[in-house]
């Protein structure tokens, strides 16, 4: 893991009352007022849903009867969006009732919550651009559509790089989420995004400079899912270098440059061979220098014997002691490749 990700002290995990972070830039700030306009909250049991199906499974395991409650739900896609022009990551903010309800005084015997005491902003999350798989289309095409709908960037499905897939909410759901990585530029934005009007989505699109993203990651006052944390760790580990700078206007229209995995492996192997050769050459040069200085002075006879344990011995016999055949032995560690 990137060393810069370590050592961040946890911040106070109490409820966050901030509307925005000081370093975030909103693309469609007007949506925020609509998101926070929460009223007439009523809570009841879910009897029928087109998104989830609560179920109970009974089974026998190791001779013991068991049961488990779970939810059948859709698989999903998520996209890490990096804006090369601004050197920032693109996130979406939206109101999540499940998050909000856990910040209130609600209990199962209550059918409402006082929104004056518990405003909507308590349930606003920072997330990756994402969407459920509810169409019979390739996953990268669904991800492409979500990027346009939520963030306003017009991209090709070929621009999306597969990161990995994972199971989400394994305790009660276990649906499959497929994650992609995408680099965009300002000239690819064709709208402000904000979600589907038809579905009544209210999504605020924000850009956070990469230099501030790690601070956001470890801010426990922010509501953000575990998948977001993994995505950002992956980004810093695999895509972003600290000396990387925003692209220039001349580069803005160019496609992102990516090396295939085979080229990355070859590059690393070449670097390893180079390092090993340099180390060996330095060691040989040092030994030649020592032997040359000794023989040039005429003070020592030098012979060398290789030992099976990897150590070599330099037998140094001073002229004054040659008749007595007394000698001093110095062992020198040899580096073996």
C-alpha positions, 0 to 999 in steps of 0.5 A: 500500500502507498505509504502516504495512505498510512498513519492518518489519524481517525477523525471524530465519527460524530454526525456531520453537519457540513453541507460541503467539503471546503475543497470540493467543486460542485458541477450542479450546485442547484441540485443540492437544494432539491436534495435537502428539501425533505418533508412528510417522512413516513415509514412502513414495512416493505411489502412489494418492491421492484428492486429488492425481494426480502427472503428467508432460507432454511437449511441444515448445516453440519447436522443443525437446522438453520435459517438466514434472512437475505435480500435478492437484489440487482447486480451493479456497476461502478466507475472510478472517474478521473478528470485529467484536465483538473487532476481531480476525481469525480464523485456523486452525492445523493440522499440515501434513506437507509443511511439517513434513518440510522442517524435519527432516533427512529425505531421499528415502532415509529412511523415517522421522523422529525426532519427539523431535528434530523435534516436530509444532509445527514443522509447524503453520501459520497459515492462513485458513479454507479448503477444497477444492472437492469438491462440486457446489455454488456456491463461496460455499456451499462457503465458507459450509460451511467457515466453520461447520465450521472456525471455528464461525460460522453465516453466510449465503452472502450475507454473503460478499464475493468478493475475487478468485480466483488460481492457487496453487502455479503451479510444480507445481499451478496450481489455482484458489483463490477468496477471500472476505471475511466479517465476523462477530460473537460471537453468530454462533458456534454451536460451537468449530469445529475441522474435520470429525471424520469426516475426522479434521481437527484444527484449532485456531481462534485470534483475533488482534487486528488491532493485532497482525496486522501483527507476525504477518505479518512474523514469519518464524519462523511458517509461513504461506502466501503467500495469507495474506500477500496476504489480509492486505494486501488487508484493511488496504488495503480494509477496515480503518481505523486508527481503527476500534473494536470494535462495541458490544453494541447493534450486535452484531446488526446486519449489516455495512455495505458500500457498493457499488463505484458508491457508493464511486466517487461518494464519491471523485469528490465529495471530489475536486470539493470539494478542487478547489473549495476550492483555487480559492476560496482562490486567488481570495480571495488575489488579491482581497486583494492587489489590494485592498491595493494599490489601497486604498493608492493607490500602484499602478495594477494591470492584468492580462494573461493569457498563453498559458502559464498565467502572468498578469502584474500590471503595477504602475506607481508614481505617481512613475514614471508620466511615465517610463512605467517599470514593474515586472512581477510574474508570478503563477502561476495555477492551472488546473483 
